Amino acid sequence: MMKNPIQPTIPLDADGVHHGFLKLPYSRDDSAWGSVMIPITVIANGAGPTALLTGGNHGDEYEGPIALQNLATSLSADEVRGRVIIVPIMNTPAFQAGTRCSPIDGGNMNRNFPGRSDGSVTQKIAHYVATHLVPLADIVLDFHSGGRTLDFLPYAAAHVLDNKIQESACMAAMQAFNAPYSVRMLEIDNVGMFDTEVETQGKVFVTTELGGAGTATAKSVAIAGKGTRNLLKHAGILSGAPDLSETVQLDMPDEDCFQFSMDAGLIEYLVDLGDTVQKNQMIARIWPSDRTGCDPVSCVAKRAGILAARHVPGLVKMGDFIGLVAVPV
Ligand SMILES: [Zn+2]
């Protein structure tokens, strides 16, 4: 495969604070010799571990980009031992369009890892991150939220892995992030995910789901900011101990946690995020969007637990995800 065409405009290995871009040539109608410019900040100070912090993997999720913009402007090199690489808006074209996937190639970045150096714009960005940034890192934090079609309880997550030593390192990092909820997650379909690529490279990996509904709140942004600094303390890059509050431990053991709509229409939730549900309890019902006098279709929980994610906004299509029931540990 050809060499990845992305070039950083700043050194990735120099001490100090450097703000710049990953520059990806992208010739198109409105800019014949144009480039996609992906913002990056590197803050480094001598020997020590490297953290890679990413947001905007999906373009309509905002806690990560806000917390990482904040960190990039507030963190000084003096505070750091080692290096922090910050890419707050990884899928820049998607982020600038306010969409989950890229408007250039339709690429869902988190289904395109490890990417291709000779692929589409999304694939080239994924390939550069996978082959040039992840190998530099000891620990990787990738921010997600629900975007425009999901809303989540604020949680950090780590995956069940074959390598139990790596798994316990990831779980410890998740606990250090210290979101209000901490989820041990079995990924149902992990092909192409950034998570999988980072874990395959043997790194410590933490991800989040911190809210959603197409925006960020003061609370969810505060969780992202505290969690980021906690993780850097846990890694030994920032000094001091993580600031820890109570967190609810959740497990997501199998596919029965996930609920999908079997009809289209107007969804009426009968429980809210964080509410306890019993097995076979109706969590929502779907009313017709085009007539009166018909009974709604029931959506019944397949297991007991708490509602950890739901659909937004008010209308659903057949096959839409409508509920995640996670199990308190
Ligand atoms: Zn996402």
Boltz pocket constraint, residues with backbone or C-beta under 6 A from the ligand:
constraints:
  - pocket:
      binder: B
      contacts: [[A, 57], [A, 58], [A, 61], [A, 143], [A, 144], [A, 145], [A, 147]]
      max_distance: 6.0
